[in-house]
Amino acid sequence: MKKPSRLSHVRNIGVAAHVDAGKTTLTERILFYTGASYKMGEVHDGAAHMDYLAEEQQHGITITAAITQAPWREHLLQLIDTPGHVDFSIEVERAMRVLDGCVIVLDGVRGVEPQTETVWRQRSRFKLPALLFINKMDRPGADFDRCLAAIRQRLKVEPVPITVPIVEDDAVVHLIDRILIRFIGEQGERVVVEPCPPDIWERHRDAREAMALAAAEFDEALAELVLAGEDPTPEALRAAIRRGTLAGELFPCFGGSALRNLGVQPLLDGVVDYLPAPLDRPPAVAEYPDGGREEIPIGDDGPLAALAFKVQLWEGRRHVFVRLQRGRLKAGDAVEFLTGDGRVLREQVARLFEVDAGKKTKLAEAQAGQIVLLAGLRFATTGDTLCAPGHLLSLERIVTHAPVLGLAIEPAAGTDADKLVEVLGKVQQEDPTLVVEEDPETGQRLLRGMGELHLRIVIERIEREFGVSIRTGRPAVAIRETITQPATAEALFAPPPTPDPRQPDLMARASVSVKPLPRGQGERIALEPRLRPEGAALDAGQTQAIREAIQSTLASGPSQGAQVLDLAVTVDLIELFGPGSTPTAVAAAVGKALHKALEAARPALMTPVMRVEVVAPESSLGAVLGDLQTRRALIQATERQGELASIQVEAALETLLGYATTLRGLTQGRGQFSMEFDRFDLG
């Protein structure tokens, strides 16, 4: 596939949505209509081009973010299809980190769903311009205007309709061009454009005026035309809408049905017309090892800076996905990077590849703005910044979430114990939300992840790809600790004197206070203590040691050794005793005082609380609500949508284990639910 040489003709975009909103089906249509794929793969047949893992085909869901490329109107679309299930939200998070824009897909019946809000928050964190595609408009109960209202209410933004679907005619009305676009043929491949009939246009006149007013906010000349009652040109409207979209204040909205092949081509035009090229995005901010900061605009000039955003085992070998921010990269080039713990490592790139879902093609050289796959890197991992040797810097790292559910696991065959340890190390490199721990009481190996589905998929992959059969225990939720009242404690660190008179005795005294914070606040550390004797000062080594001692103590709470959250820690006093108050002595005194303070502050256990949406037939609503109440769920809202009811609740994760089976029984298999981690809270 020939690539445009100019970055202005590249669009790095992602497709994101709530699970089952149809984003993989939409991606399959995009590949077909752009000519990147010769046939449409269907998710329900297990034949989607982008769902290439065996587990994706078996479960009918997207598990890993898949990357591909497609040409449209002399532009290159680099496209990432992301998972919709909340258990795999790290895939969305790291994809958003390297994209320039995105398409958010909504179900035309259900509108804005919980995971829609989650991916919207991820989009907002990276300030990505977005288009909205309201899908499944052929379904009974689909309502375009109701979806627009839900976007305004729940996402707090103003959607600007560009195409409005008329499903019964297999057509959409294009509000900018005043045309009716029909999609003819079994696969909607033949597009017929005609002037919009007057009776249809009359029904959409108000939407056109609203769109023109929204666009006028970003163009003074256009505003004068619109306020004077004149009709602006399509070119003027497109230019103004593009300005508003790139500013993150307008969100063009398209309607259709990917499964029915309705409305996809106008959406592709929208990607080219409104979403940014790499050059349209703000420069990335880089930090240097000495603490300095600099903006790094995208471009080929200058030493290499590329963000590693994903590690993947491919054909049994370790590969790393990167997005180049600056410079060029060729096979054989050496790269340096700072690890998360501050070490500098140097490796050599063996090969470069372009990626099309489950296929890779060798590449001679990568340029700024490209997303490519690298082989030969043994240690680079998610969030590392690959740099030209001697030009170390760090781009913003990728945030990962703590796991909330664990399983005790062991190999079915005792001879596979060492192999299982090796395999678990590999899958942890791929997925930063997976954690392997050892239970200190039982000695069992625990695999922790983001939910039941997440852990099940990981175990299926280990058994299929590595041939290790696994036995599992019952799921157990992760716990955290907190405190329920303020407390202060003092401690003296004074080990027995050393027999060597030349060696000063280690000694330090510290006083530490703790107080509880509201839920979700994490920890706050205040480190400006009074010092004794008067005139004493902490050096850099002592200060760093104190911080590390506080973090280490908070990582293992007094009740069950879990991380302590939602508290403020203040080091009130440090007393130094000459050269014996080494960083080790001061850290030990602070750690000891903090541990005593935590024990005195009435520690308490916290468990994960989830935000849950249950969708069930209205005829089953009473039974579903009754069951949720027995699980001590806090019901926040109930909304009726035709024959279905949507219930918003908060519930402890422990009460929801196995809920999918119960819900199927209560609703004759028609109920669905989705949940998202909200916070750790007292049980």
N, C-alpha and C positions, 0 to 999 in steps of 0.2 A: 504494500500500500504506500503510495507516494505521499510524503508529508509536506505540508506547506512549510517553507523555510522561515517564514516570519512568525514570531511569537504572537502577533496580533491576530493570527488566524488559527490559534489554538484555544480550546476550551477544556479545562480540567474540571469535570463536574462529577457529582455523586448523585445517586438516586436513593432516597431514604424514605421510610414510612413505618407505620404500625404494621405488625405482622398480619399477613393476608390482605393487605390493601391493594396488591397487584403490581408491586414495583418490578419484580423479576419478569413478569409477563410484559410490562411496559418496556423493559430493557431488551427483551427478545424482539419486540416489534421495532425498536430503534435500530437494532442490528440488521434486521431484515430490510427495512425501508432505506437504510443508508447503503445497502449492498455489502455490508461487512459479513453477513451470513446469508447463505442461499436458501435456508428454510427456517421457519419459526419453530422453536422448541417450546413445548407446553409443560408448565410446572406440574399439572395434574397427571401428565403421562410419565413424569420422571425424566423428561428429555430436554429440559431447559439448558441452553448452551452455557449460561453463567453458573448454574448449580452443578458443578462438575464432580464434587465429592460424592462418594457412594452414600454417605449418611444424608446428604442433602436430597438426593434422588429418592431415598427410602422414606424420609420423613416429610418430603414436600415443602421444605423451608430452606431459606438461605442461612448458612451457618458462618461462612467466611466471606469477607469482602473480596469480590472478584473484579479484576481489572481487564478492560478491553479497549479497543480503539475503533472508531468509525468515522468515515468522511461525510460531510454534509455541506453543500454550497461552498466548495473550495476551502472549507475549514476542517481541522482535525479535532474530533471529540475524543478526549481521553476520559473514559467513563468507568466509575466504580459503582457496582451494585452492592449495596450493604444489607446486612441482616436486619429483619424487623423485630425479632424476638429480643426482649430486654436482657436475657441471659448473655447475649453476644454483643452488648452495647459497646464494649471496647473496640470492636471492629468498626463501628460507626465513628467512635471518638477519634481513632487514629486516621481514618479516612478523611474526616472533616479537616484534620490538621494540615493535610497536604493538598486540599482542593481549593479551587478559586470560586466555585459557585455550586449550587445544588438544586435538584428538583425534588420537592416534597410531594409525595403521592398520598391522596386521601381517598377513603372509601366513600362513594356518593351516597350510600345509605347511612353509614355510621358517622360520617364527618370526622371531627377531631377526636382521636382516641388517645389513651394514656401514653402510648409510645410515640404518637405524633408529637405530643408535648415534650417528650424526652429528646427526640431528635431536633426539635425546634430550639430547645435550650442549648443543645450542642452546637447547632448552627449559629445561634446568637453569640456563644462564647468566642467563636472565631470570626464573627462579623461577616459571614458569608452571604452574598446576595443570593436570592432564591426565587425560583418559579414554583407555582403550585399547580398540580395536575389533579383535578377531581375525577377519579376513575370510577368504573363500574356504574356509569349512568344508565346502563341498560337494565339494571336490577330493579325489581319491584320495590317501591319505597324510596328510590333514589331521588334526591331533591337538590338541585344546584344552588338555589337561593338559600336553602337551609344550611348548606355547607359553608357558604360565604358568611352567613350570620354566626356560625360556630367558630369560624376563623377569627372574626372580629372579637367575639366574646372570650374565647379561651387562649388564643395566641396573641391577642392585644395588638393586632396590626390590621391595616386596611388592604384587603385583596382588591386587585384591579382586573376585572374580567377582560380577557382579550378574545377568547372564543367561547361561545355558549352552545352546548350540544342540543341538537334536535334529533333524538334517537330514532323516532319513528320514521324519519327520512334518511337515516344513515348520513347525517350531515351536521356541520357546525356553522354557526353564524360568526363571521370574523368582524368584530366591532370596529377595528381600525380601517379596514379596506372596504367595509359595507358589502361584503360578498357572502354567498352561501357556498360552502365547500362540501361536495358530496364524495363519499368514499365507496367506490363501486368494485364489485368482484368479491370472490369468496374470501380473499385476504386483504381487502381494502386497498389493493395496490394501485388501482386506477383512481386518480383524483380529478374530479370535474369541478371547475370553478365557474360560477355564474353570478350575475347581479342578484342581490338579495331581494326576493319578492316583497312588494310593498306591505302586504298583510303581516309577513313575518318580521320585517324591519320595524313596523309600528310597535310590535310587542317588545322590541329591544332598544327603542330610541332612548329611554331613560338611562339604560345601562351605558350606552354610548356617551351620553352627556356627562354621566358621573365619571367615566373613564377620562374624558377630555379635561374635566375640572381637576382631577387628580394629577394628570400630566402637566397641566398649566402651573402647578405649584413649583415646577422646576425649570420654567422657561418664561421670562417676562414677556417676550414678544408673543408667545403662544397664549399667555394669560390675557393680553389685550385683545387678541382675536376672539377668544372664547367669551370674554365678558361683553364684547360688542355683538355677540350673537352670530359671528361668522363661523364657517366650518373650516377647521384647520386641515392641512394636507396630511396624508398618512405618514409622509417622511418626517414632518414636524412632530407628530405625535410619537413616532418611534424614537426619535432622538431624545425627546423629553422623558419618555418612560425609561429609556436606557439610563439617563442621568439619575433619575430617582431610584432605579433598581441598584445601580452601582453604589449609591449613597446608603443603601440599606433601609430606605424609607418607603419604597414602593415594591409590591409583590405581585407581578403579573400572574393571572390565573387562567388556566385552560381547562376545558371540560371534554370528556369523551369516555371511551371504553376500550382499554387495551385489548381485552379478549375479543371484542367485536371489531377490532381494527379501525376504531373510530377516533379521529382527532389527534393522532400521533404526529403526523407530518407538520401541522401548525406548531406543535410544541417544539419540534426540532428547529423550526424557524425561530421560535422564541429563544432557544438556547443561544443561537448565533447572534440574534438581534439584541438581546438584553443582558445576558450573563457575561462576566468579565473575561478578557484574555489575561494571561499571567501579568502582562505589563500594566494592566489596569488596577492591580491590587497594591495596597500599601507595602512598603518595604518591610522585610522581616527584621526584628530586633535581635542582635547577637550580643552575647556577653563574652568577654575575654578572660583568660585565667587571672589577670591582674585586677579584675573587677570593673574594667572599662566596658562601655556599651557603644554600639554603633548600628546604624540602620544599614541593611544589606538589600539594595534593590535587586530585582531579578535581572539576570543578564549573563552573557558569556564571558565578559571581561572580568578579570580578577581571579584570584586563587579559588580553588574548589571549596564550596560549602553545600553539603547535601544532607538532608535529614533522613535517617533510617527510621521508617515508621512501622515496619512489620518484618518479623522473621518467619520463614515458612520452610518446612521440610518438603522438598520436591524430589521425587524419585529417590528418596532415602538420603538426600544430601541437603545440607543447610544452605538456604538462600536468604538474601536480605532485600526487601523492597526499599527504594530510596526515591526522594524527589529532589532534583537539583535546584538549588536556589541561585547559585552563582558558579560560573566557570564551566569547564568541560571535564569529561571523564572517559578514559579509554581502558580497555583490557590491559592488564599488566601494570597499571598505575598504582603507586603506593598511596595509602591514606593514613591519616592520624586522627585519633578522636579521644576525647575525655570521657571516661566511664562515669557512672553515677556516683562512685565513691572517690572520684578525683584523680584516678590513675590515668596516665597517658599511654595509649597503646598504638602500635603501628602494624598495619596489615597490608596485603597486596590483593587487589581485585583480579581474580583469574579470568572471569568472563562477564560480559554484559548481555542482557536479553530484553527484548520487547515481550510483552505478555498479552495473550488473548485468552482470558479465563484459565483453562487448564493446559494451554499450550504456550510454549516459549520459543522465541526465534532469536538467534545470535545477532548482536548489534556491535558495530565497530566502535561507535562513539556516542555518548549521550551529551545533550546540551541543556542549558538552564531551562527550566520549565517542564522538562520531561520527567515522567515517572517510569523507572526501569527496575529490573531485577538484577542483583549482583550475586555471583558465585565466588567462593574462595575466602569469604570472611568468616573466621571461626569464633570471633568474640564480639563483634559489633552487634548491638541489640536494639530493641525498640526505644526510640528517643535519643539515640546517640547522633552526633553531628560529625559526618565524615569530612575531613579537611585535607587540603594540600599540606604535605609535610612542612613544618615550620610556620604554619598559619593557623594555629589552633583557635577555635571559637566554639561557642555553644548556642544553637538556636533553642527556642522555647521547647522544653521537654513535653512529652505526652502524659497526661494525667491518667492514672489507672485507679480502679476502685477496689476496695478491700472485699474479699469473698465473704459470703454470708451463710453458706451451707457446706457441710463437710460429710465425707463418707470414710469409714474405715475400709481399707483395701488391702488385699494380699494376693499373691499369685496362686492360682489353683494348683499349680505344681511347684513343690518346694525348690526344685532345681532352677526355676525361673526368677528367684529372688534378686540376683544381681542384675539380670536383664531388665527387670521391672524398674529398678532404681535408675538405670541408664535411660530407659524410655521416658520415665517421668521427668527426668532432667531435660530431655529434648522437647516434650510437649509444653513444659513451663517456659522454655525460650520462645516458643510460638505465641503463647497466650499469657500475658503478664497478670491476668486476673486469676490464674490457677496458682495455688500454693500447696506445697507438700510439707507436712509437719509430722512429728512423732509425738503421740500422746505420752506425756511424762509419767502418767500413772499406769497405763496398760502396756506401753511400748508398741502399740499399734501404729501403723502408718496411716495418716489421714490425708485425703485429697480434698481440698477446699475449693469451691467455685461459686458462681453467681446464682445457681439454682439447680433444681432437679434435672431439667432438660440439659443444661450445660454439662453437668457431671455425667449424665447418661451418654451424651454424644462423645465426650472425651474417652470414656471407657470403651465404647464401640470402636472408636478409631484406634485405640491401643491394641485391641484384640484383632482388628482387621489388618492394620498396616504393619504391626510388629509381631503378630502371632503369639501374644502373651495373654492367656486366659486369666480372668480376674474374678475373685470372690469379693463381695462387698457386704458391709454391715448396713444398719439402718441409718438414714440421713440424720444428721445432728446439726442444729443451727449454731452459727458462730456466736460467741458472747463477747461483751466488752464490760469494763468496770467503770464506775464513776463514784463520786462522793456526794453526800447529802447534807453536810454541814461544814462550816469553816473550821480550820484547826491550825495550830502552830506547834512546831517541835524543834528542839535543839539537839545537836549531837556533836560529840568530840571524837575525832579520829586520832588515836594514840596507841599504835601497836607497841609491843615490848621493845625496849631500846636495843640497838645493835651493839654487838661486842666491839666493833671497830670504832675507836675514838675519833678517827678521821671522818667517819660517816655521820652526818647530822641526823638526829632522831626525827622521824616523820611525825608531823602533828598539825592539825588544823581543827577549828571549831566552826560550825555553821548553824544558822537558825533559818528555817524555811516555813512559809505560810501557804496554805491552800484554801481555795474557796470554790464552791460549785458555780457553774455557768449554765445558761439555758441550753436545751438540747440542740445538737448540731453545731455547737461552737468549737468543738475540738479542744485544743489546749492553748493557753496563753502563758508565756513565760516572761517574767519581769526580772531583769538581771542588773540591778543597780544597787547593790547592798551597801550598808554602812560597813566600814572597815576598821578593824582594830589591829595594831595600835594606830593612833592618829598619825596621819601622813603616809600610811601604807598604801600600796597600789597593786592591782592584779595585772600580771603580764598577759600577753596574748595566749600563751600556752595554758595558763590557769583558767582563763575565761573560756577557752574552747573545751577544756576538760570538764568544767562545770556544766556547760550545755549538754555535752555527751552523757554526763552522769544523770542529768534530769531526764533526757530522752530514754536512756536505758532503764531507769526506775519506772517511768510511766509505761514502758513496753510490757512490764510484768507486774500487774497489780497485786495487792495484798490478799484478795479473796481467793481467786482461782488462777492467778498468773496471766490474766488477759490484759490487753491494752487498756489504759485508763484514759477516758475521754471527758470532755465538757467540764474542764476545771481551769482555774488560774493558779499558776505557781509563782510565788514571789520569794526570791532569796533576800531575806531581811538583813542578815548580818554574816560576815565572815571574819574570823579572827585568825591572823597569820602568826606563826612562831618562827620567824627568821628563815634560814635556808631550808629548814625541815618541812616547810609548807610548800612542798612541790606540787605540780599539777595533779599528781596521783593522790596526794594527801588531801588536797582541797576538794577534789572530785569525790573522794570516799566520804568525807564529812558531809557534803551536800546530799549525796545519795542516801546516806544513813538517816539524816534529818528528814528528808522528803518521805522516805519509807515510813518513818514513825508518824509523820503528819497525816499521811494517807490512812494509816491504821486508826488514827484518832478521829478521822472525819466521817465516820460511819459509812464505810464503802458499801456499794450495792451493785448487783449485776444488772446488765442491760442486754436485751435481745433485739434482733432486727424487727422493725415495723415496716410493713409494705403498704404502698398505695395500690389498690386493686380495683379493676373494673370488671364486673360480671355482666354478660349479655345473655339473656334467657327469654324464651317465649313468655308472653304475658300470662298465659294460662298456668305457667309454673312459678310465677313470681312469689306467691305466698310460701311455697315450699322452700324456695331458694333463700328468701329473707329469713325464714325460721331457722334454716341450717346455719346461716351466717351468724345469727344471734347466739346460737349454741357455741360458736367458735369465738365468742366475745368480740366480734367485729364491730367497729364503730361505723354505722351507716351514715354517710354524709349527704347523699343525694340519690334520688331515683327519677329516671326520665323515660318516658314512653316514646318509642319511635315505631309507629304502625303496630305490627303484631309483636314487636320485640320490646323488652324493657332493659334499660341500662342502669346498673346499680354501682355507685361509687362508694368504696369503703376503705377504712384503714384496719389492718389486722396484723397480729403477730405472725411472723413467718412460720413458727412452730405449729400453729393451728391450721396452716394451709397445706401441710405436707400431705400428698395424696388427694388433694381437693379435686383435681381434674376428674378422677374416677367417680367421686361422689356427685359432682355436677352433672356428668353424663347420665347417671342414674336418675337424678331428680328431673331432668329435662328431656328424657328419651333421646339422648345423644345430640340435642340441638343447642345446648348451652356452651358458651365459651368464656374464658376469663383470661385476663392478663394482669401481671403485677410488676411493680417497680420498687426497688429499695428506696425508702424514705429517710429512715434514721434509726439509730439505736436508742432504745428507751427502756425505762424500768418495766418489769413484767407485772 
